[in-house]
């Protein structure tokens, strides 16, 4: 049961950072009331299943792969875009599980990642001050005061876009698309001729042979473990009104509360104050919770938050997603691991090698370099091995599209080549080829 002092609205008694300045409070309340009456996007039983799988990750018996868009766009809520994203995550999972010898827990940044934190409520655009773009669930990215005006009806549209996304994710993962006898079909055309694509095709051929051998000796290959894929959703729990509206009591588990906007929720570096509204809200829902940890963390404060979010020290409940940067991880992660180990906290340790390695090119493009991303992952594994903790997973911003947003990788994308296909409205993402290259490297480390 949840804490008796907690209810799904108790966060409103605390300071909530990173919330939009909604111009019409009555319209805001009306929209949230409508969302509250709509069906959940995910179900309590699915959430409990994910938590059990994450408990295996915490024990080193499985590996967490979490990835997807930096910030989803309403315009990209269509079957081809969602399919391409799923393809690259499924490919990465097959590479890591086959090469690393562990089951992979697949979690997408999808079906709800429509809001983003900002450093300021306003920004200057062409000499005009206007509200900052906070993601499609809040306002539009076009550079006009009217487009940037926070509109609560966009939360309602976000719900329906997430619902559509969930519908097609379920169809793809349970309707045959994710079957292991389709591993060749997951390979993107623009990747096939690359060294990574060719290595993947070889691995897919080995899987084909294994499936044929199983059928030959009479083992049933029509079972769900082969024909379907377990796939879970996640997003940053930023807009607390929206999250509250989708929080439901589960009668089958004795009255526990679940935030049914997504299977896993995470809290960002900017909103994890022990006396803040985000911690207050998340401590009461039973979802698995992720927490981003950057270089400016305070270890004593983190311990306090961990005890608030996971007072029963339940394995699978809490994932620490470290985001230090390749040049800072050696200074911060070893001490953090030792302290958490000393406290006996049951944690999933995951590496976000994206956010700490961002830089801006001379031409103004925000990017990340492949070598720095890989370097941070390698250091993440080595440090955990040295300390005796479990390097449990990775957290990527990626896409199945043939973008040029991160430099380096197999094609050795240069700063001046980013302009070729730089599509993100937010942070730079790995393309499919770069993602597969990392998956092969991670498989070696997992093994």
N, C-alpha and C positions, 0 to 999 in steps of 0.2 A: 504494500500500500504506500501511497505517496505521503510525505510529511504532512501532519495535520495543520501546520501553519501555511501550507502552500495551496494555492488553487490556480487555475490557468489564467486568472486575471491579476494575481498578486504582484506581478512584475510592474504593474501600473503605479505601485507605491514607491518605485525606485527610479533613479535617473536612467533614462534610455538614450544612449548615444546613437548617432548615425541614423536617426529617423527623419524622414522628409518633413518639411514644413507644409502640411496639407492646408491649402487656402480655405477650404470649406469643411469645418469639423462635422457638420451634420451629414454631408454627403459621404464623408469618410466612415462615419458610424453606420450609415445605411448600407454601404457596400460590404462592410465586415459582417453585418447582420445577414446579408444575403449569402455570403460565403459560408457562414456558420450553418446555414440550412442545407448546403449542398453535400453530396456524398464525399467520403474520404478519398484521397488519391491512392493511398496504400493502406494496408491492413495490419492490425496488431500482430497477427500470427506471422506475417512476413517479417515484421520488425524483429520479433523474437528469434526467428530463424537466422537472420543476419547476426544478431548478437551472439548466438551460439557459434557461428562460423568465425566471428572475430575473437571469441575466446580461444579457438584453436590457433589463430594467428598469434595471440599473446603467449601461447605455450610453444610456439615455434613449429606447430604441426600444419600450418597453412601460410599462405602469403597474400597480402592485401594489394590489389591493383585498383587504384582510384584515379579516374581521369575523365576529362571532357572539356567543354568550353570554359573560358574565363568567365564570360557572362553570356548566357543564351540570349538570342534575339528572336522576337516574335516572328520576324520575316523568315527565319530559318527553321520554323516549325513545319517541316514537310518530310515526307517519307524518304526521299533520297538522302537528305542531309543526316537524318537520324540513322538511316541504314549505314552510311559511310562511317559515322562515329562508332556504331556498334561493331562494324567489321574490324576496325583497327584495334579496339579493346579486346575482342574475341581472339584476334591473331596474337596479340601480346600475351594474353592469358595462356593460349596453347603453347607458345614458345617457352614461357616461364615454367609452366607445369610439366611439360615434356622434358625440357632441358634441365630444370631445377629439381624435379622429383617431388614436388609438393602440389597439393590442390591450391588453386588460386581463387580468392574471393573477389568477385568483380563488382565494383561500385562505380556508377557513372556520376559525373557532375552534370546532371540532366534532370529535366522535368521539374524545374523550380529555381534554377540558378539565374534568376532574372533581375536581381537587385545587387548593387555593389556599394561598398563604403567609399567615401570621398574625404579628402583632407580638409575641404572647406565647403560650406553650404552654397557658395557662389564662386564664379570664375569669370575672368575677362575674356570675351570672344570678340575679336575685331574691334576692340576699344569699348565694348558694351558689357556691363556687368549683368549677369543673368544666373539663374539657379544652375548648379552643377548637374550634369547628367548622372543619374543614380541608377541606371538600368531601365530596361523596357517596362518593368512592372511599376515604375514611378513616373517617368517622363520620357520624352523623345530626344534623340541625340542631335536633331537638327539645331542649328545655331540661331535660334530666335527665342525671345522671351516667352512667346505663346507655347512653343514646342517644349520648352524647359519647365513650364508650369507643372508642378506635381499634380497628378490626376488620379484620385483613388479608384476610378473605374478601370484603370489599367491593372490594378490588382485582380479584379474580376476576370479581365481578359487573360491575365497570367495564369489564373486557376484553370481556365478552359484550355489554354495552350498546353499547360502541364498535363491536363487530363488527356488531351489528344496524343501527346508524346508518350504518356504511360500506356495508352491503348496500343500504339504501334510497337513500343518496346516489348510488351507482352506478346504481341502477335509474332514478332521476329524471333524472340527467344524461345517460344513454346510451339511455334507453328511449323518448324522444320528448317528455318533459315540458319539456326544455330547448331544444327546437327553436325556431329564430327565427320560425317561422310561428305560434308560440303566445305571442308577446310580449304580446298583449292579455290573455291568460288569466292572466298573472302579476300583474296589478294587483289589489291587495286592495280589497274592497268598501268598506271604511271610508276608503280613500284616493281612490277614483275621483272624488268630487265636490270634492275639494280642488284648489287651483291646481296643486299638484305632480302630482296624479293626472291632471288635464286636459292638462298639458304632456306627461306621459308618453304618454297616449293619442295625442296628435298625433305624437309621435316614432314610436310603434308603427305608426301609419298610414303614415308615410314608409317604414318598413322593409317593411311589407306591399307597398307599391307597387314597391319595389326588387326584392323577390323575384318578384313577378308579371312585371316587365319582364324579369328574367333568364330566367324560364321561357319567356316569349314569344319571346325571340330564340334559344332553344335551349340555354341554359346549364343544366347539371344542378344542380338545387337539392336533390337527395336526398343530397348528400355529407355526411360527418361534420362538417365545419366549420360547417354550417348546422343539421344535425339533432341534434348532440350538443354538450355543453359540457365542457371540461376543468376539473375542480374538484378542489382539493387540500385536505388537512386539516392542522391544526396545533394544538399545545397547548404550554403551559409544561412543560418537562421537569423536574418538581419531585420526584416520588417516584422516586429513582434505582434502587431495587430493581426496580420495575415496568419502568422503561426498560431496565435491563440484561436483564431476562427476555425482552424482545421485540427484543433486538439480535441480528442474525443475520449470518453471513458469506455474502457473495455470490460464488458460484463463477464467475459469468460475467464478473466484473470483476477477476479476479486476486486474490481474497481480501480485498477491501475489506469493512468492517463497516458495516451500516446499522441504525439504530434503526427498526424496522418497526412502531412504535406510531403513527406519523404521518408525513406527508411532510416537514413543516417543524416544527422544535422551537425554542422560544425560552427564553432564560434571563432571569430577572427581575432587577430592580435590587437585590434583597436577597440574591441567591445567586451573584453574578458575581465572587467573590474569586479573584484569580490563583492562589492556593495552595489553593483550595477544591475540593471533590469534584465540583461541577457542571461547572466548567471542565475538570477532568481527564477526566470522562466524555465531554463533548461534543466535545473536541478530537479524539477518535479515531473518531467516527462520521462518515460522509460525507454526511449530510443537510444541506440548507440550514439555517443556524442564524440565529435572530434574537436580538438582545440589547437589552433595554430600557435606556435611558439617561435618568436623571432629573437634577434640578438639583444634586445633591450629588456628581456624578461628578468624578473626577480624570483629567485628560487623559493624563498619563503612564501611569497605570494602565490606561486604556482602550487605549492603544497596545500595551502589553504583552499584554493579553488578545487583541487583534486578531491579533497575531503568533502567539500560541499557538493560536488557533482557526483561523487561515487563513494558515499559514506560506508557502504557495505563492502567496498573493495571487490566488486564483481568483475571478473574477467570478461572482456568483450564490451563493457560499458563505455570505456574511455580510451580514445586514441589521441596520442600526442603527435601532432604533425609539425615537425621541426623545419624551419625555413631560415637558415643562417647565411647561405652563400658559400661558395667554394673556398673563399679566402678567410672565412670566419668560423667555419664549422669546427675546426680543431680547437679554437679558443673557447667554445661554448658547450658543445655536445658532451665531451667526456665528463665534465663536472656535473652536468645535468643528469646523465645516466647514472653516475655513482650515487648521487643523492636520492634519486627515485628508487634505485635498487636497495639502498640502505633503509628506506622507509617501507619497503616491501609492497609497493604499489603494483597492482596487476594492470599493466598497461599494454596497449598496442603501440609500438613505435613505428611511425611512418615518416618518410623523407619527402618533403616538398622542395625539389631542387630548382624550382622555377623562380620564385619571387625574390630570393636573395641574389640572383645572378642577372638582374635586369640592368640594362644600360641604354643610353640614347645615342644613336649615331650622329655624325656631323650633319647629315641631311635631315635629322629630326625624327627618325623612326625609332620607336622603343623596341628593343630586341633582347634576345638571350643567346649565348653561345653554347653550342652543343658540347664542346669540350669541358666547359665549366659545369654544365649540368651533370655530365658523367663523373667529373671529378668529385662533386659533392656527394653523389650516390656512393661512389667507391669509398670515400672517407666515412660516410654514414655506416656502411657495413663493417669496415675495419674497426671503427671506434666501438661499436657494439660488441664485436668479437673480443676486443681487448678487455672491455669492462665486464663482460659476461652477461650482457643483456641481449634481447632478441631483436635483430633488424627485421621488423615485421612487414613493411610495405613501402610503397611509393605513391606519390600523389602528383599527377601531371596535369598541365593544361595542354590539350592536344586536339587535333581534328583529323578526320579522314580525308579532308580536301588537300589538293596539291598546292598548299600555300607556301609562300616564302616569307616567314615571319621570324624564325630563329636561324641564326647563322651557323655555319659548319655542318657536320654530318657527312654522309657518304658523298653527296653532291658538292660539298664544301661551299655552301652558299656564303657569298661575301656581303659586306655591308651595303655596297652599291647595287646588289642584286635584289634587295628586299622589295624594291618598288615593283618587281615583276608581278607579284600576286599577294600583296599585303592586304588582307581582308578584314582583320579583327577591328572591332570598335573599342576593344579594351586592351588586354595584355596579349603579347605574342605567344603563339601556340606552336608546338611541334607538329610537323606534318606526318603523314603515315609512314614514310620511309624512315624519317628520324626516329619515330616511335618504335618501329621494328628493330632498328639498330640498337636502341637502348634495351629492348626486351631481351635480345640475345646476350647482351652484356650482363643484364641482371640475372638471367638464368644461370650463368656461370657462377655468380656470387651466391645465389641461393643454393646451388648444388654443393 
